[in-house]
Amino acid sequence: MDPKIILKAAGRGEEITSIEAIILMQNYQTHHQEIHEVADHLNKKINKNVVTYSHCAHVAYTNICRYSCRVCSFHKKKKQPDAFTLTIDHVIKKISETPSLMQLCIYGGLNSELPFTYYTNMLQEIRRQFPAIHIQAFSPMEIFFIAKRSKQSTYEVLKKFKEYGLDSLGGLGTEILNDKIRKKICPDKIRTSEWMDIVKTAHRIGLNSVASILFGHLEDEIHICEHLEIIRNIQRETGGFNQFSPIPFSLSAVDFSVLDKLTSKWYRESRLPEEQAILRLLSISRIFFGNTINTIQANWFSLGLENALRSLKTGANDLGETIFDETAIKNLRKKSVSSLSPARIKKEIIKLGKTPKSRFGLKNSAPKPVAAVKPLNLTSGSAN
């Protein structure tokens, strides 16, 4: 199928299939200009000229984890020098260090020594001391692990967490929703069907969640588009994803030579440079999701600020959170800053001629209908 035909249909507001998304992925280098234009056009129809961000802190409560995923530099074993588990008082102290927070992202390793009451007491104390803050905590993998250790169903755990103050689930640990690839990069983690069940359950009881994808490891275009289709199908059913946030895997960040050995020489050499891979995924994600998921996040920390800002002209409309936990991410980006002030983020957005807006209260942010998309006339010229 001709990519131009697909893009013209998408420009008219027609939904593309996963097969058509694969075609766009495979023909990105030739048609990147048109792909960027269509993605930008759709984003402007859905989100106008607004770019959002969240004044949010990330807090890792423990990095001790019983698993050893090949794509993770965060996990530690109990007796390793950098292993930690925070007391609830320490979690509260870390939150208190930054005034006027609107959102909190909490995550951790799979620590077998933590009782169920640790999680409920932590949520209860955060809610007591910060009643207005949006608490985004725990990945589906964490929920699965906590339920298994406490001998409860995932439904029971999610319901209790919500009662104690949880507003939404995080998106970490999703990796790629293809079990063959998951067995190679994170064999201990839950299967795709289990992840889907937990996410749907959370959505049905009123907990939104982040949809994410880890890209740039062993996956190809087919795996990516299968992943996108699973996300879109769930969103149609539940409406519970508040954003889609791609996370790049970088071999330069940590020594993951074991992954390199799993791929062929042709596969390694055929991969796009990271910057192009980021723009490709974000722009095609916007085209694929349309207004099914309104917020496509170009997280400034995960993608790099320059890439994130470029992405705002190719379909993305959110720059992510303001503050990241240095304790958790120091192994990944040793030379990177871990925070940007709301003022700095606003300044960068305004420099692009866009309108900054704080993203607050994701609990009731299900996508709203937008006006029909007008046809777009594709032009030629330099790439964005």
C-alpha positions, -999 to +999 in steps of 0.1 A: +000+000+000+012+035-009+022+054+023+009+086+007-026+071+004-025+061+041-014+096+051-041+114+031-067+092+048-052+100+082-051+137+073-089+135+068-093+121+103-097+084+092-083+058+116-054+038+103-049+000+109-019-016+126-008-029+091-009+007+078+011+018+108+037-008+100+039+005+064+045+040+077+071+027+101+090+009+073+088+039+050+096+066+075+129+077+061+114+083+027+082+099+039+092+115+073+083+150+062+047+140+053+044+119+084+054+148+106+030+171+089+000+148+093+009+141+130+013+178+137-020+186+119-039+160+140-023+172+172-034+208+165-070+196+159-070+176+191-050+198+215-050+232+197-017+249+205-014+237+241+016+218+255+012+203+289+036+194+317+033+183+354+050+197+384+057+163+398+083+145+418+094+109+413+101+088+444+115+053+444+106+036+477+130+007+471+154-006+445+157-041+459+141-065+434+140-103+433+141-102+395+170-093+372+156-080+339+181-075+312+168-040+304+170-027+339+198-009+356+177+001+386+173-032+405+197-042+433+200-073+455+196-068+492+233-070+501+246-048+473+261-015+484+235+008+467+204-012+477+178+008+497+143+007+511+128+040+523+108+042+555+074+059+551+088+089+570+116+092+545+091+090+516+072+119+532+104+139+537+114+135+500+079+147+489+081+177+513+114+189+498+096+203+468+067+228+475+036+231+454+037+196+438+006+187+419+015+151+411+036+123+427+050+093+409+059+064+432+076+032+421+099+005+433+115-029+429+098-061+438+110-064+474+098-096+491+104-083+526+078-055+524+044-064+539+011-053+524+007-027+552+038-009+540+020+001+508-013+009+524+003+029+552+024+048+527-006+058+506-026+067+536+001+089+550+008+107+517-030+113+513-032+126+549-003+151+546-009+160+509-047+158+504-047+176+470-018+158+453-025+133+425-009+100+435+003+079+406+019+048+419+029+012+411+031-005+378+009-035+368+040-057+375+042-043+411+004-048+415+008-085+404+037-090+428+021-074+458-011-094+452+008-126+450+029-119+481-002-109+501-024-137+488-050-115+474-064-110+439-052-080+419-087-066+420-086-067+458-052-049+459-063-023+434-096-016+452-078-012+486-051+010+472-078+032+457-095+034+491-062+045+507-056+073+482-042+059+449-054+079+419-037+062+389-012+035+380+023+042+365+035+030+332+069+016+340+075-021+335+053-024+304+083-029+281+069-044+249+037-063+247+049-093+228+056-124+248+084-137+226+104-105+231+095-103+268+109-138+274+143-125+260+145-091+278+124-096+310+116-133+313+104-130+350+078-103+343+041-109+337+029-120+303+010-096+280-024-111+289-018-106+327-007-070+321-039-064+301-061-079+328-046-057+356-048-026+335-085-032+325-094-040+361-078-008+373-097+012+346-130-004+355-127+006+392-118+042+383-080+041+383-065+056+352-030+046+340-001+055+318+004+036+286+041+032+277+064+013+255+101+005+257+116+007+222+150+004+207+161-030+220+151-063+202+118-052+188+109-044+151+082-024+135+057-053+137+062-057+175+058-019+180+025-018+160+011-049+178+018-030+210+001+001+198-030-019+187-033-036+222-032-001+238-058+013+214-081-017+218-080-013+256-086+024+254-117+018+232-130-006+258-122+013+290-111+048+282-086+046+311-053+056+296-045+092+304-014+094+281+010+074+259+046+077+268+074+061+248+106+052+266+138+047+246+162+020+254+198+031+249+227+006+247+250+036+255+234+041+289+244+009+305+263-022+294+236-044+280+260-065+258+238-095+265+211-080+243+236-073+215+244-110+214+208-118+208+205-098+176+219-104+142+246-080+127+220-069+100+194-061+127+218-040+147+231-021+117+196-015+102+183+003+133+175+040+131+196+065+151+178+072+184+167+107+174+150+095+143+135+065+161+120+089+187+104+112+161+092+082+141+074+065+170+059+097+184+046+110+151+032+076+140+017+071+175-002+104+171-015+093+137-024+058+150-042+069+182-058+101+169-080+114+197-084+079+212-055+090+235-053+127+235-019+131+253+012+118+235+041+125+259+076+134+248+092+131+282+120+156+283+142+134+306+137+101+289+141+114+254+164+143+260+151+179+260+161+187+224+144+156+211+113+163+232+110+199+220+114+188+183+086+162+190+062+190+198+061+198+161+056+162+151+026+151+171+035+152+208+018+176+232+033+169+266+068+173+281+063+151+311+072+158+348+095+184+363+115+163+388+131+128+387+146+108+415+184+110+412+187+079+434+167+058+409+181+071+376+218+080+383+230+048+366+212+056+334+220+093+328+250+103+350+256+136+332+220+147+328+201+171+350+172+155+368+149+184+371+135+214+352+116+241+369+080+248+358+093+283+347+120+267+325+095+243+309+070+272+303+098+292+287+108+264+263+072+259+253+065+296+247+097+298+226+081+274+202+050+296+198+029+272+219+008+277+250+020+260+282-005+244+306-001+226+338-016+191+337-034+185+370-059+160+383-056+131+358-082+111+376-111+123+354-092+130+322-108+105+299-106+117+262-133+141+250-147+142+215-131+167+192-143+184+160-140+165+128-105+168+112-103+188+080-083+174+051-046+183+050-027+192+019+008+176+022+037+198+011+073+192+004+102+209+021+128+204+048+121+179+076+109+192+110 
